[in-house]
Amino acid sequence: MATPSLPAAVPATHPAVVITGPRQPLQLLSRPTVPPKDGEALIHVTWTASTPLDLHRADGGLAIGTPPFIMGSSFGGTVVALGGHPGHLSVGDKVVGFVQDGAPDEAGFQTYITLPTWKVSKVPANLTLPEAVTVPCNLVTAFHTITEDLGLELPWPVPKEWAPPRAQERILVWGAASSVGMYVLQVLKHWGYRNVLAVASGKHHELLKELGAKECFDYRNENVVAEILRYLANVEESGSAGRPKVPFFVDCIGSKEGTLRPLSKIAEAGSKVAVMLPVINVHASEGQAPEYEMDVSKVLPGDWAEGVQLRGTRTFFYAKNEFFRDHLQPEIVPALLEQGVVQPNKHRVVEGNTVLERAENALKLLRNQAVSGERLVWRIAEAED
């Protein structure tokens, strides 16, 4: 077998945005560009999307090991080379994907990445890269949370006349206007789950009902827990006797005081509560280092009703589901986008004169909690292919 080599137009090295230590300025690191082996693709990355995880890594040093740590769990770009057995990809395809940040060859905040083709989604012709790059990370999270943490069924392809066995059981999504929350709503709607309650700022309620929420509640209302409990007391019970009024919860924020404490007053014995990790005990700010907890069972341990099942969502493990590994990013994500089943998040382009400045500006917006109902996207390469 021939030794993999780079196309002539691809540079032997390229820059990557890295963390050198908690709350330290980001830096650029020169890295070798890796030729793709069998089953791999080499991507010229032009766009990425920032997530709260970036802030947890950069300000809190969350699981960054020994720096430098290469940032980025999302990428958008163009296929420039393929190893053997390219599968669904061709050179020149516009693509996006959810990847492992910190992994030297595939982390998204660098201009060239080399990764397995099962981590790559072709972008439908009706979407631009800045639109599409908002999708893979949190849409994959939605699938993993619903199936692994809640134990609900999402068969693919969706069978004709499919009716989920638990279609009428309530699912409460707190932080429903977050990126994860909006994808959770859209996925549940497409698969026929009809009793979804959404908690988010009131300005997003109209959109959330379009995406699949049956009822919406405003977390800014200081009496929101009492309002939810009154609603649950007044609606007709569904399911068998003895089941909790809300069997399933998704906490898209993972804040000790902001989300877990109110949820602890609503969840009952038998409820499953999926929480985006890490749990934020203290939020990062310009003058305050964050504090996190990765074991959700240690958060408010005496406040939950006995029998509540707490699950910390760990999306990077989604590929343990072999069907999702082989089909979720290569097939399901592009199909849902092309069919219009899932809409990309509203996005804000983060500006800056250099890639490092854009990365820092995105972190600052996250640190200042200046993002609501949209994703931050920014350019990696200085120009499109």
Secondary structure per residue as TSV (DSSP state, phi and psi in degrees):
chain	resnum	aa	ss	phi	psi
A	1	M	-	360.0	135.6
A	2	A	-	-67.3	145.5
A	3	T	-	-69.8	130.3
A	4	P	-	-58.5	142.5
A	5	S	-	-138.2	161.3
A	6	L	-	-85.9	146.9
A	7	P	-	-59.2	152.0
A	8	A	T	-58.7	-32.8
A	9	A	T	-82.3	-5.9
A	10	V	S	-94.1	128.3
A	11	P	-	-69.0	152.6
A	12	A	S	-72.0	-24.1
A	13	T	E	-134.6	163.5
A	14	H	E	-156.0	161.5
A	15	P	E	-85.9	148.3
A	16	A	E	-134.7	142.2
A	17	V	E	-84.9	126.3
A	18	V	E	-130.9	154.3
A	19	I	E	-93.7	130.8
A	20	T	-	-103.0	-14.2
A	21	G	S	174.7	158.3
A	22	P	T	-57.1	129.3
A	23	R	T	63.0	23.5
A	24	Q	-	-99.8	152.1
A	25	P	-	-57.2	141.3
A	26	L	-	-65.4	156.0
A	27	Q	E	-134.6	164.5
A	28	L	E	-100.1	136.4
A	29	L	E	-123.3	134.1
A	30	S	E	-83.1	128.8
A	31	R	E	-126.2	151.5
A	32	P	E	-70.0	140.7
A	33	T	-	-84.0	127.6
A	34	V	-	-101.0	123.2
A	35	P	-	-64.3	146.0
A	36	P	-	-77.2	136.9
A	37	K	-	-92.4	-175.0
A	38	D	T	-54.2	128.7
A	39	G	T	78.8	12.2
A	40	E	E	-119.4	161.7
A	41	A	E	-129.2	145.6
A	42	L	E	-104.4	123.2
A	43	I	E	-116.4	132.4
A	44	H	E	-86.3	111.5
A	45	V	E	-86.1	126.7
A	46	T	E	-116.4	-23.0
A	47	W	E	-136.9	155.3
A	48	T	E	-146.2	171.9
A	49	A	E	-130.0	134.6
A	50	S	E	-86.0	151.9
A	51	T	-	-133.8	163.0
A	52	P	H	-55.7	-27.9
A	53	L	H	-58.5	-35.3
A	54	D	H	-58.2	-42.0
A	55	L	H	-67.2	-40.7
A	56	H	H	-61.7	-39.1
A	57	R	H	-67.0	-51.6
A	58	A	H	-73.1	-40.6
A	59	D	H	-93.4	-33.9
A	60	G	H	-102.4	-5.6
A	61	G	-	63.5	26.8
A	62	L	T	-65.8	114.1
A	63	A	T	49.6	44.1
A	64	I	-	-96.9	-2.3
A	65	G	-	60.9	-138.4
A	66	T	S	-94.4	113.7
A	67	P	S	-61.8	160.6
A	68	P	-	-77.7	144.7
A	69	F	E	-113.6	120.3
A	70	I	E	-80.9	125.9
A	71	M	-	-85.9	166.1
A	72	G	-	109.1	112.5
A	73	S	S	-107.4	5.8
A	74	S	E	-135.9	150.0
A	75	F	E	-146.4	155.2
A	76	G	E	-140.4	133.1
A	77	G	E	-175.5	-152.3
A	78	T	E	-129.8	136.4
A	79	V	E	-70.0	123.9
A	80	V	E	-112.4	-15.4
A	81	A	E	-161.9	152.8
A	82	L	E	-134.5	143.1
A	83	G	-	-79.7	-169.3
A	84	G	S	-64.6	159.0
A	85	H	-	53.2	62.7
A	86	P	-	-69.9	-14.1
A	87	G	T	64.9	-120.7
A	88	H	T	-86.2	3.2
A	89	L	-	-111.6	154.5
A	90	S	-	-135.9	152.4
A	91	V	T	-59.2	135.2
A	92	G	T	97.6	-11.8
A	93	D	-	-64.1	138.8
A	94	K	E	-83.0	129.8
A	95	V	E	-141.4	159.3
A	96	V	E	-136.4	169.3
A	97	G	E	-174.1	160.9
A	98	F	E	-103.4	125.9
A	99	V	-	-133.6	172.1
A	100	Q	-	-86.8	110.5
A	101	D	T	-66.5	152.6
A	102	G	T	87.6	-24.1
A	103	A	-	-73.8	119.7
A	104	P	T	-56.0	-38.6
A	105	D	T	-86.2	-23.7
A	106	E	T	-118.9	-9.6
A	107	A	-	-56.5	143.3
A	108	G	S	-81.0	-16.9
A	109	F	S	-89.4	53.5
A	110	Q	B	-150.1	160.7
A	111	T	S	-81.6	-17.4
A	112	Y	E	-136.3	133.7
A	113	I	E	-130.1	150.5
A	114	T	E	-125.5	124.3
A	115	L	E	-155.4	162.6
A	116	P	E	-62.5	143.0
A	117	T	G	-66.2	-18.6
A	118	W	G	-73.3	-6.3
A	119	K	G	-97.8	12.8
A	120	V	-	-122.3	133.2
A	121	S	E	-115.8	130.3
A	122	K	E	-71.3	141.6
A	123	V	-	-87.6	124.4
A	124	P	-	-58.8	153.1
A	125	A	T	-62.7	-21.9
A	126	N	T	-83.7	0.6
A	127	L	S	-122.7	148.2
A	128	T	-	-89.5	164.2
A	129	L	H	-61.5	-43.9
A	130	P	H	-59.9	-32.7
A	131	E	H	-71.3	-49.2
A	132	A	H	-69.0	-29.7
A	133	V	T	-69.2	-14.0
A	134	T	T	-73.1	-11.8
A	135	V	S	-91.5	-56.1
A	136	P	H	-61.0	-44.0
A	137	C	H	-57.1	-52.4
A	138	N	H	-86.9	-20.8
A	139	L	H	-71.3	-40.3
A	140	V	H	-61.1	-40.6
A	141	T	H	-60.4	-41.2
A	142	A	H	-61.3	-47.0
A	143	F	H	-61.2	-45.5
A	144	H	H	-64.9	-42.9
A	145	T	I	-63.3	-47.1
A	146	I	I	-65.0	-41.4
A	147	T	I	-86.3	-48.7
A	148	E	I	-79.7	-46.2
A	149	D	I	-87.9	-36.1
A	150	L	S	-94.3	-21.5
A	151	G	-	75.4	25.2
A	152	L	-	-93.8	156.1
A	153	E	-	-91.6	135.3
A	154	L	-	-134.8	71.4
A	155	P	-	-67.2	147.3
A	156	W	S	-135.0	134.0
A	157	P	S	-62.5	158.4
A	158	V	-	-65.8	119.9
A	159	P	-	-61.5	148.3
A	160	K	T	-60.4	139.6
A	161	E	T	57.9	31.7
A	162	W	-	-67.7	131.7
A	163	A	-	-132.8	112.4
A	164	P	-	-58.9	139.3
A	165	P	T	-56.7	-27.2
A	166	R	T	-117.2	35.0
A	167	A	T	-59.6	-32.4
A	168	Q	T	-96.8	-2.1
A	169	E	S	-76.9	144.2
A	170	R	-	-75.7	140.5
A	171	I	E	-128.3	119.0
A	172	L	E	-102.8	124.7
A	173	V	E	-112.1	109.4
A	174	W	E	-95.8	127.3
A	175	G	T	86.8	37.2
A	176	A	T	-68.9	-18.7
A	177	A	T	-89.6	-0.1
A	178	S	S	-71.4	167.6
A	179	S	H	-59.1	-49.1
A	180	V	H	-59.1	-44.9
A	181	G	H	-60.0	-43.7
A	182	M	H	-66.4	-35.1
A	183	Y	H	-72.7	-35.8
A	184	V	H	-58.9	-45.4
A	185	L	H	-61.0	-45.7
A	186	Q	H	-67.3	-40.4
A	187	V	H	-66.1	-46.5
A	188	L	H	-60.4	-41.0
A	189	K	H	-61.9	-45.8
A	190	H	H	-64.7	-33.5
A	191	W	T	-91.3	6.9
A	192	G	T	92.9	15.3
A	193	Y	-	-86.5	116.8
A	194	R	-	-109.3	1.2
A	195	N	-	-123.5	60.0
A	196	V	E	-103.1	127.5
A	197	L	E	-103.7	135.0
A	198	A	E	-118.4	135.9
A	199	V	E	-116.7	120.4
A	200	A	-	-167.6	170.1
A	201	S	-	-56.0	141.1
A	202	G	G	-57.3	-27.0
A	203	K	G	-66.8	-15.5
A	204	H	G	-100.5	-3.2
A	205	H	H	-61.8	-40.6
A	206	E	H	-60.8	-45.7
A	207	L	H	-63.3	-42.1
A	208	L	H	-64.7	-33.4
A	209	K	H	-69.0	-34.9
A	210	E	H	-64.4	-34.5
A	211	L	H	-79.5	-12.5
A	212	G	T	135.9	-1.9
A	213	A	-	-74.4	134.9
A	214	K	S	-80.6	-43.1
A	215	E	E	-137.7	150.8
A	216	C	E	-127.0	148.2
A	217	F	E	-133.8	145.6
A	218	D	-	-98.0	115.6
A	219	Y	T	-67.1	-17.9
A	220	R	T	-73.4	-16.0
A	221	N	S	-73.2	119.4
A	222	E	T	-63.3	-17.6
A	223	N	T	-104.6	24.7
A	224	V	H	-62.9	-36.5
A	225	V	H	-63.9	-45.5
A	226	A	H	-62.4	-37.0
A	227	E	H	-64.6	-43.4
A	228	I	H	-64.7	-43.2
A	229	L	H	-64.5	-37.8
A	230	R	H	-64.5	-43.2
A	231	Y	H	-58.5	-46.8
A	232	L	H	-65.0	-34.1
A	233	A	H	-70.3	-26.5
A	234	N	H	-94.1	-21.9
A	235	V	S	-82.6	159.3
A	236	E	-	-67.9	134.9
A	237	E	-	-65.7	141.8
A	238	S	-	-119.6	155.7
A	239	G	S	82.6	-174.9
A	240	S	S	-78.5	158.9
A	241	A	T	-61.3	143.4
A	242	G	T	90.1	-9.1
A	243	R	-	-80.9	151.5
A	244	P	-	-65.1	152.0
A	245	K	S	-61.4	-36.1
A	246	V	-	-122.8	99.3
A	247	P	-	-71.3	-23.8
A	248	F	E	-133.4	133.9
A	249	F	E	-129.6	143.0
A	250	V	E	-124.8	117.4
A	251	D	E	-98.7	103.7
A	252	C	S	-83.1	-3.8
A	253	I	S	-108.5	-47.1
A	254	G	-	71.3	47.0
A	255	S	B	-108.3	127.3
A	256	K	I	-53.3	-53.0
A	257	E	I	-88.4	-35.1
A	258	G	I	-76.0	-31.6
A	259	T	I	-128.8	-45.6
A	260	L	I	-67.4	-37.8
A	261	R	H	-63.5	-48.5
A	262	P	H	-64.0	-36.0
A	263	L	H	-65.3	-31.6
A	264	S	H	-65.5	-18.5
A	265	K	T	-90.4	-6.8
A	266	I	T	-112.0	-39.6
A	267	A	-	-65.8	144.7
A	268	E	-	-123.4	171.3
A	269	A	T	-52.6	128.8
A	270	G	T	96.9	-13.9
A	271	S	-	-72.1	142.1
A	272	K	E	-103.6	128.7
A	273	V	E	-121.2	111.2
A	274	A	E	-96.3	125.5
A	275	V	E	-120.1	128.2
A	276	M	E	-66.5	126.7
A	277	L	S	-92.7	153.3
A	278	P	S	-79.8	159.2
A	279	V	E	-73.6	130.6
A	280	I	E	-92.6	107.6
A	281	N	E	-81.0	-40.4
A	282	V	E	-134.9	124.7
A	283	H	-	-77.6	144.6
A	284	A	-	-64.6	145.4
A	285	S	B	-146.4	178.4
A	286	E	T	-60.0	-32.7
A	287	G	T	-112.1	7.0
A	288	Q	B	-134.4	124.5
A	289	A	-	-73.0	143.1
A	290	P	-	-76.3	161.8
A	291	E	E	-130.0	133.1
A	292	Y	E	-126.9	162.0
A	293	E	E	-137.2	125.5
A	294	M	S	-92.5	-13.7
A	295	D	-	-104.6	101.7
A	296	V	G	-64.2	-22.5
A	297	S	G	-68.5	-16.5
A	298	K	G	-90.0	-1.3
A	299	V	S	-96.4	120.4
A	300	L	S	52.5	50.4
A	301	P	T	-61.6	-28.2
A	302	G	T	-93.2	0.8
A	303	D	T	-98.5	-15.8
A	304	W	S	-86.9	144.2
A	305	A	-	-62.7	145.2
A	306	E	T	-61.1	133.1
A	307	G	T	97.6	-4.2
A	308	V	-	-73.2	132.5
A	309	Q	E	-100.2	112.2
A	310	L	E	-97.4	132.1
A	311	R	E	-129.8	127.3
A	312	G	E	-89.2	121.1
A	313	T	E	-76.2	128.2
A	314	R	-	-126.9	86.6
A	315	T	G	-64.9	-29.2
A	316	F	G	-62.7	-12.3
A	317	F	G	-92.6	7.1
A	318	Y	G	-60.6	-28.9
A	319	A	G	-73.3	-5.0
A	320	K	G	-63.5	-24.4
A	321	N	S	-80.8	103.3
A	322	E	H	-61.4	-33.6
A	323	F	H	-64.4	-45.6
A	324	F	H	-65.3	-38.6
A	325	R	H	-56.2	-44.5
A	326	D	H	-84.1	-21.9
A	327	H	H	-123.9	-23.3
A	328	L	I	-65.8	-57.3
A	329	Q	I	-79.5	-40.9
A	330	P	I	-66.7	-32.5
A	331	E	I	-123.2	-53.1
A	332	I	I	-69.5	-48.3
A	333	V	H	-58.5	-50.8
A	334	P	H	-61.1	-37.7
A	335	A	H	-65.2	-44.2
A	336	L	H	-64.3	-36.1
A	337	L	H	-70.6	-45.0
A	338	E	H	-63.9	-37.6
A	339	Q	T	-78.7	-9.6
A	340	G	T	77.3	11.6
A	341	V	S	-65.5	-40.7
A	342	V	S	-115.6	131.7
A	343	Q	-	-100.8	135.9
A	344	P	-	-58.8	153.2
A	345	N	-	-64.3	149.6
A	346	K	-	-57.8	140.4
A	347	H	E	-131.3	156.9
A	348	R	E	-120.9	126.2
A	349	V	E	-81.9	122.2
A	350	V	-	-87.4	123.7
A	351	E	-	-94.7	165.5
A	352	G	-	168.9	154.3
A	353	N	S	-76.0	-23.3
A	354	T	S	-135.1	166.0
A	355	V	H	-62.6	-35.8
A	356	L	H	-66.7	-40.3
A	357	E	H	-66.6	-38.8
A	358	R	H	-65.8	-41.1
A	359	A	H	-62.5	-43.3
A	360	E	H	-67.2	-39.7
A	361	N	H	-63.8	-37.8
A	362	A	H	-64.2	-43.2
A	363	L	H	-61.0	-40.9
A	364	K	H	-62.4	-41.2
A	365	L	H	-62.8	-40.6
A	366	L	H	-66.5	-42.8
A	367	R	H	-62.1	-37.4
A	368	N	T	-87.2	6.4
A	369	Q	T	52.7	44.7
A	370	A	-	-97.5	16.4
A	371	V	-	-119.2	127.3
A	372	S	-	-147.2	119.8
A	373	G	S	71.6	20.0
A	374	E	S	-153.9	162.5
A	375	R	E	-107.1	148.4
A	376	L	E	-91.0	122.0
A	377	V	E	-122.9	150.6
A	378	W	E	-157.0	159.2
A	379	R	E	-82.0	133.7
A	380	I	S	-89.5	-62.5
A	381	A	S	-74.4	152.8
A	382	E	S	-73.1	-17.8
A	383	A	S	-150.8	156.1
A	384	E	-	-66.2	162.7
A	385	D	-	-62.3	360.0
